[in-house]
Amino acid sequence: SQCTAQEKEAIFTQIEPAALSLMQSQFANRVIQALFDFGLPDHRLRLAKKLSTNVLRLTMDPCGTRVVQSAITALKSPGEVQQAKLLAQELHTHVLKCVQDQNGNH
């Protein structure tokens, strides 16, 4: 959170193209979580849109599930809450599958 907006933009620009695969990486998922927690609002929304249609798959992944949790928790501002709801809705019809999965039940 000590970075300037320009530094955050430079980091995000490098990470964004590979964000979806990084979400499932043992170590890089923490970078994505940090971007949700400390990134610029535009960065959070762009990352959340990358999650779209991938929420269930990521939820079943040991690293991806942490990113999904971070995303839903971090998307708090009025413009972001709708995106968090859309992400959560992707799991609506898969609740039982998530509960039965060792990663999805987080």
N, C-alpha and C positions, 0 to 999 in steps of 0.2 A: 504493500500500500504506500510505500515511500517513493515510488516511481512517479515521474512526471507523466502527463498525458501523452507527450511525444514518445517517451520510453515505452509506455504501455502499448502505444500504436505500433511501434517498431517490433515489439515482441509478438503482438497479435498477428501482424502481417506475415511473419515467418511461420507461425503455428497454424493459422486458419486453414490453409489448403490440406493439411494432414490431420486436422482436428478429430475427425471421426475415428480414424485408426489409433490416434494417440489416446483416445478415451478408454481404449481397451489395453493399453500398455501398462505393465506393472509399475513403472516409475512415472511415465509421462502423464498418466491420468491425474496425478497430483498437480501438475502444471495447469491442466484444464480446470481442475477444481479451483485453483488459485485465480484463474482468469474469471471464473464465475463470482468468486468472493471479492476480488479487488479490481477487476477490469472495468473498463468504461461501460456505461449502459448499452451503447451500441454493440459492443463486443459481446455482452451477455446475450442480447437478443440474437445476434448472428450465430453464436454457438448453440443457442436453444433451437434455432431453426435447423441446424445440422442434426440435432437430436431427433427432429420430427421424422416419423415413420421408422425410427430405429430404437425407440424407447424399450420395447419388449426385449429385443435382442440384447441391448446394452444392460438391461435389468438382470438378465440371466448370466451376465458376465461378471466374474469376481471384481474386476476393476471398473467396468462400465457402470455397475450398480452404484458405486460411490459417486460417479459423475452425475448420474441421474438425480440422486439425492441432493447433491450440491446445487444442481440447476434449479430444482423445484424450490429449494430453500432460499437461494440467492435472488430469484426473480420476484422482487417485492414491490417495486414501484408500480404506480397505476398502469403504465404502459407495458410492464412486464408480466403482470399477474395473469393477463389473458393467455399469454404464451405458456406460462406454467400450468394453467388449467388444461390447455390443449395437450401438453405432454402427459399430464395425469390421465386424461381421457383415453389416451392410447392404451392404457392398462385396464380400463374399465371392464372389458369383456374377457380379461385374462387373469382375474384376481386369483382364482383357484390354482392356476398354473404357477403364478408367482409365489403363492403361499407354500406350495409343495417344493419349490426350487430352493436349494441352499443359498443362492445369491439373491434370488428374486424376493425372498421373504424379508429382506431388510426394509 
